[in-house]
Amino acid sequence: MRIELEKRPDVSKLYAFVSPLLALVLTLVFGAIMFAMLGKDPVAALDAFFIEPLLEVWSLHELAIKAAPLILIAVGLAVCYRSNNWNIGAEGQFTIGAITGSYLPIIFYDWHSPLVLPLMLILGALGGALFAAVPALLKAHFNTNEILTSLMLVYIAQLFLDWLIRGAWRDPKGFNFPVSRDFAPEAVLPAIWEESGRAHWAFIFAIIAAVGAWFMLRYTLKGFQIVVLGQSERAGRFAGFSSKKMIWFSFLFSGALAGLAGIAEVSGSIGHLQPAISPGYGFTAIIVAFLGRLNPLGIIASGLVLALTYLGGEAAQLSLGVSDKVTRVFQGLLLFFVLSCDTLIYYKIRLVWSRIRGRAA
């Protein structure tokens, strides 16, 4: 007996819409089972994880802070994935964007000008785009698997950041701790509404990027090219669209948004460079992109949901005494159920029975 997947001739639009919601419900159910196995009250645990972080204004600001990089990165990844280019290295592009954008406030720390922050954001986006250009070049001209190359570059970026912070960029007045100089006030991304919390302008950038990408995909020729080439490269070539140019565009676009997310995170939330600047935003953004159905507007909602898992995980550590790995488990469950539900919507499972016939000697 073997299991085969047979593509359904017609896909229910209702089921396709309900699929992410069903995945969320299944994640909550299995999350409750997980808490029960850990000896915790499932209702109290889920309340601490998903409800309590939404009850205070300052906590909503923290939610926006964690959602901003997820939405920015996921929007770029959605464009990549819809064009059938699989960028898995957004975490590395995030890191390189943070490094290149931090060059001005670390090296030219005595330069106090209103131009510092805009230039930092531009350098961050350029750094992320140039780092994403490496797997784009390898795929477009050498037919190299972009999943492997983009993923391996993540470790190069993280090790390069660690080398910089422990070496040339370490704060000479930092008592030998592996951190850079603190950014000057001109290099810090300002808060949106400082009186009520510390959410900064990265969240506004994320919303603008999502709306802009949605408009591009829906109303522009470039968006039409992305959809056509993503669904059928042969049809795209017949229409005169270049798959190589699309590889370059999608990787540079996603890399730029990941790099912008990196420098915005460092400038707005941390205030200096350090070896650990991300809890895995680049990888979690893959879940955000698929939960949002690769739709930039849907990604705004899914980004807030995944940001809530980070915030709720921190709250659960304090109130329940559970491990920080619980957040990863929730994110993994969510990705598993999203992909499982989508698979069952688009494919039928068939059990094929085959009889083994022996031959006479």
N, C-alpha and C positions, 0 to 999 in steps of 0.2 A: 504494500500500500504506500502511496506517496500523496503528498498534499500539493495542489496546484492552485494558483490564483488566476481567475478568469475575469477579464475586464467586463464590467457591466455595460450593456448597450445604452442605457439611460440612467442618469444619476439624479436622484431626487434633490431639488434645490432646498427643500425644507430640511432634509437630513444634513445636507452640506452646511446649512446655516446653524443647525442645532449641535453639530459635531463638537465645536470647542466648548460649548456649555456642558455637554455630556462628559467631556474629558475633565472639566473642572469638578463636576459632581463626583465622578469616579475617583479623582485625586483626593477629594475630601473624605470619601468613604474609606479608602485604603489608608489615608493618613490617620483617621480615627482608630482604625485597627492597629496601626503601628504604635500609636500612643498607648493603647490598651495593653499591648505586648510589653511596653516599657514600664508598665505599672502606673500610668498617669490617667486621670479622668479625661476621656476623649472630648467631652463637651467643653470642659474648662480649658483643655489644651488648644482646641480649635478656636475658642473664644480669645485666648491670649495671642494666638497666632494671626488671626484674621480680623478680629473685631476691635480689640483694645487699641491697636495702632491708629485707628480711624476716629478716636473719640476726642483727641486733643488737637488744637490748632497747630502747635509746634510739631506734633507728630505728622500732620499732613504736609508740613514743609519738608520734613525728612523724607517723606514718601516721594515728593517731587524731586528731591536731590538724587535719590536712588533711581528714579524712573528716567531722568534726563539722559544719562549715558546709554541706558538700555534702548530707549526709543531712537536716539540718534544712530546708534550702531545698527539696530534692527531695520531701520528704513533703508540704509545702504545695502544691507544683506538681502532685503526683499527684492530690490532692483537687480542685484546679482543673480539671485535664485530664479527670478522670473525670466531672466535671459538665458537660463541653463548654464550659468557659471557658478561654481561652488566654492565661494570664499569661506574657509573655515578659520582663517587666521586673523580675524578682527581684533582678537586680544593683543596680538603683536602690533598691529597698526595703531591701536589705542595707546600702547606703551610708547611707540616711536613718536606719535603725535605729542604725547606729554613731554618727551625729551626735547624734541625740536622746538616746541613752543616755550619751553623753559630756558632756552639758551639766553634770551635777552635779560630776564630778571636775575639770572645767576651770574653770567659773565659780565654784563653791563649793569651791575646792581646800583651804580651811582647815577644812572640815567633816569631822571624823573620827568616824564613827559606824558601827555594824554595819548600819544601814539603807541606807547608801550603795549597796552592791552590789545588793541586791534592787530598790531603786528604779531603778537604772540598767538592769537587765534589763527591768523593766516599761516604762520609758520607751522602750527600744529596740524592744520588741515593738509598743508603741502607735505609734511613729513609722513603722515599716514598714507597719502596718495602715492608718494614715491616708494614707500615700503610695499604697498599693494601692487606696484608696477612690476615687482620681481616675479611673482607667480603669473601675472598677466603676460609678461614677456616670454616666460618659459612655455606657457600654454599656446600662445598665439604663433610662436615661431619654431618651437621644438616639440609641440604636441605632448607636453609633460602634464601629468595629472595634477591639477591645481589644488585638489584636496590635500595631497601629501605635502606639496611645496609650501602652501600657505600655512599649514599646521606646523611644520617644522620651523618656519621662520618665527613663530611665537616664542620658542625657547631662545632663539638668538636675541630677540628684542629684550626679553626679560633678563638674560645674562648680561647684555650690554648695559642695561639700566643699573644692575647691581654693581658692575665694574665701575661705572661713572660715579655712583654715589659713594662707593667705598674708596674712590681714588680722586680723580681730578676735580670733581664737583662737590666733594665733601666740605661741609661748613668748617672753616678753620677755627671758628669759635664755638663749635658744637660739642666740645668735650669728647671728641673722637667717636661720637655716635654717627651711624651711616645715614645722615640726612644732608640736604643741601641748605644753602642760606634760605631764610624766610623771605618770601616775596615782598617787595615794597608795596605800599597801599595802591600805587598806580598800576600794579600788575595783578591785582586781585579782582576777580569777577564780582561785581556788586550784587547785593541781595535785591530781590524783586520788591519785597515789603519787609524791611528790616525790623519794623516795630513788632511784628508777630512771629517771626522766625527767620531762619537763615537760608531759605531756598533762593537760589541765584538764577542768573539769566540763562544758564544752560537749559533749563526747562523750556523757556521761551524759544530758544534756538531749536530744540527738539520738535516743538509743535510746528514751527515755521517749516522745518525740514520735511516733516510728515505731510503737511498740507501741500507744500511745493512738489514733493515727489508724487503725491496723488494726482495733482493737476497735470504733471508731466506724463504720467502713465495713461491718463484718461483722455487728454485733449491735444497732445502734441505728436508730431511725426516720430520723434525719438521714442516716445512711449509705445507707439504702434510697432516700431522696429523691435523693441524689447519683447513685446508680447509675441510677435510673429516668429522671431528667431528662437525664442524660448520654447514655443510649441512645436516648431518644425524648422530646423536649420535649412533643409532642402527648399521649403517654400520661401524662406527668407532670401536665399540665394536667387531663386527664380524671380523674386520681386526686385532684385538689385541691391539687397542689403548685404553689408559685409559682416561676416561673423567675427573676423579678426578685430575690426573696429569696435564691435560690440563687446568683445572681451576686454579691450583696453578701457572703454568707457565705463563698463560696470565695475571693474576692479578699482579704477581711479575714483569713481564716485563713492563707492562703499569705503574705500580707504580714507578718503578725505573726511567723510562723516565720522569714522572711527577715530581719526586723529584729532578732529575738533572735539569729540567727546573726551579724549584723553587730556588735552590741555585745559578744557573747561573743568574737568574733575579736579585736576591738580590746582588750578588757579582759584576755583570757587569753593572747593570743599576742604582741601588739605593745606594749601598755602606754601608748600615746598615740595621738592622731590624726595622720595624715599624708596627703598627697595620694593615695598608692597604698596601699589597705588590702586589696585583693583581686586575685588573679591571674585573675579571671574566674569565681569560684565560682557566681555567679548564672546564667551561661550554661551552664557545665559541668553544673550540677544538672539541666538539661533532659535531657542525655544520661543522667544517673543515674536520673532518673524513668522514662525509657523502657526503659533496660536492666533496671531492676527490675520491668518489666511493670506500672507504675503501682500496684504492691503495696507498702505501707509496709515490710513485712518483707523483701521482695526488694530494696528500696532500701538497706537496711543493707549487704547484700553488694555491690551495685553501687557504693555510695558508697565502700566500701573499695577496690574495683578502680580507680575513677577517681582516688582519692587516691593510689594507688600510681603512677599515671602522672605525677602531679606530683612525687612523691618520686623516682621513677626518672629523670625528666627532669633533675632537679637533679644526681643522681649521675652520669648519663651526660655531662652538661656537664663535670664534673670529670675523670672517668676516660677519656672518649673524645674530648673536645674538640669535641662537636657543639653545634649551636645550641639555644637554649631553645625554638625554634619546633618542635622535634621533638615535644615534649609536645602541642602543638596538633594536629600531624598525626595522632598516635595517637588523640587524642580525636575528631577529625573522621572518621577511618577507622572508629572504633567506632560512631559515630552512623550513618554511611552504611550499614554492614553490618547494624546492628540494624534500621533502617528497610527495607532491601532484603530481608532475610530475612522480616520480618513481612509485607511486601507479597506475596512469593511464597507465603507460607502462606495468606493470606486471599484472594488473587486469582490467577486464571489469566491468562496473557498470550496474547492472540489476535492473529494477523496477519490483517488484513482486506484482501483484494485487491479493488480497484474498477477497473472499466474506464472510461476516459475516452472518451466518445462525442462526436464532433464533429457539428455540425449543418451541413447544406448551406446554402450562401449563397443 
